[in-house]
Structures are given as C-alpha cells and as structure tokens.
Amino acid sequence: MHAETIREAYLKASSFLRDKGVADSSANAELLLQHALGLDRTSLLLRWSEPFPAERETDWLRLLERKAAGEPAQYIIGEQEFYGLPFTVNRNVLIPRPETELLVERMIAEGNRLWPGGSPLLADVGTGSGAIPVSIAVHCPAWRVMSSDISAGALETARGNAERNGVGERVKFVQGDLLLPYIEQGTAIDLLVSNPPYISTGDMAGLQPEVRDYEPHSALDGGPEGLDLYRRMITQLAELPACPRVIGFEVGQGQAREVARMLGSAADWTAIDLVKDLAGIERHVVAVR
Ligand code: GLN
C-alpha cells in the first residue's frame, strides 16, 4: 500500500481499515498517521500534500495491520486522554473510559464539601493506569492520595503516569489485594474509590473482541455474578481503622442496586446515591456518612 503523499496515505489507510470492518476507520487512520509521523493534528494537516516519508513506510504498515486485526488504537499508540490529562497505556492496564471521569468529578466534589480547604486521604483500589488517583492528585493539590493494585505491571504503569503528570511525589503506590495494603498499614481512608473488574465470568466470552482479545482479563472478570470484588472490599471495610466517610464505586449495568444494598448493610450512611452515566445507565454508587 505505497503512498506518494501524506494525504494519499490517509485515504488508502481509511479505505483499507473500512474494508477490514474497523469502526471509525477514518478517525483511526488519522490517529495512527499522527503517531507514525510523530505529528500532532495541526502539523499533520499542514503537511497534507507533502511526500510521505519513505523511511516510515514499514512502521506505518505495521500499525495499520495491528488496527486491522482489531487491536484498540490506544494500545497501538500507547496513549489515552483522561480528565484532560495524558495517560500512557499498555496491555497491563485497562484503557480508562470516559464514564469514569464522572466518578472522579464526584469524588472531588464530595471531598471539597466534607473537608473544605482540608487534606483528606483518598485511596483508589485497582488503579490500573492510575487514571483516577493521578487526576485527583492533579486537581486537589492539598489532598493525600494513595493508589493500589495487585498487578505489578499496572502499578509500574500508574507510577509512570503519576510522574508524567507531575504528581509522582504526591501519589503513594502500594501493591496488594484490594484493601489489604491499607489494612496492613492501618491507613485511615477518608474517601475510598474503586472501578474494579465487574464483568460476570459468563459474559466474558461475549465482550466486544477489541476488549476481550486485548484488555487484561484480570481487570475485567468479576466472578460468577461480576460482584466478587465489591463483596470482598465491603467485607474488608471492617478491618480498616475506620469506615471511610465516602465510598465511590463504578459498577456494571444492572449491578448498582445490589452493590448499594451490600454497602447499606456495612455502615450507617446518610445517603447512598446511584449516579447515571451519559448513556442513562446506573454507573456509580456513592455512599456518604
Ligand atoms: N481504575 C482503573 C480505571 O478506572 C482501572 C479499572 C480496572 O482495571 N478495572 O480505568
């Protein structure tokens, strides 16, 4: 698929990806072209009629093949934006989703309401790329932020993202199973946040191939009903020095009420909210006491 100009490379790539059944073939072609040539969107458009650099052709074709095989563009280019910040992603971590930004926003609002001008301690469990704690640390300079994951590969990625966004010294990373690292250190958590794996094991095979074949199953599979990790975290709450005043969980479709019920029997809350995402699905459960 030789191309004389950048424009021609773009047009050929768009139709190649479309023929392979890739959704948003033009947007993907443009994104991959930016990456292959190391140009941002504006510079790419300015060079539209220039010759395609011959020495980049092999790499460019390799990127297109990966996309045609179904790999998410974010893993190919190694990037996803979240909460207005750049995050490095790789196959050790879930690609952060836009609905999770609503959870970040809500945690920041609750923290500012309950500790105005203060330094509450927020802990994120199952941090993956670090999208949640890094955005909160950037936006809440006075807060103390901790972040945990059971996966060493995820923690390494998350640490890199904290450094990349200038909060490497602010976010404290710990490795371990759910709340265990906080229990072991006797950490008094003020706000607990988590977007754990929540797909039921039986639904894993039916996930979109882009997700199922590329994203880490350990970040997706939540056991027989998809609720295992909520159940275990809620049981572990009793072993913390005190129950957090705010808990924010992201949940799968149809899980919000059951997670709210489990949380309800674990502590005396003043409110448990079910928050809908932009698609109208009950996506977050936020408990406050
Ligand atoms: N906390 C990370 C995110 O929200 C990872 C979630 C996960 O892997 N289940 O993107």
Residues whose N, C-alpha, C, O or C-beta is under 5 A from the ligand:
A	BS01	LIG	L94 I95 P96 R97 T100 G126 T127 G128 S129 A131 N195 P196 P197 A219
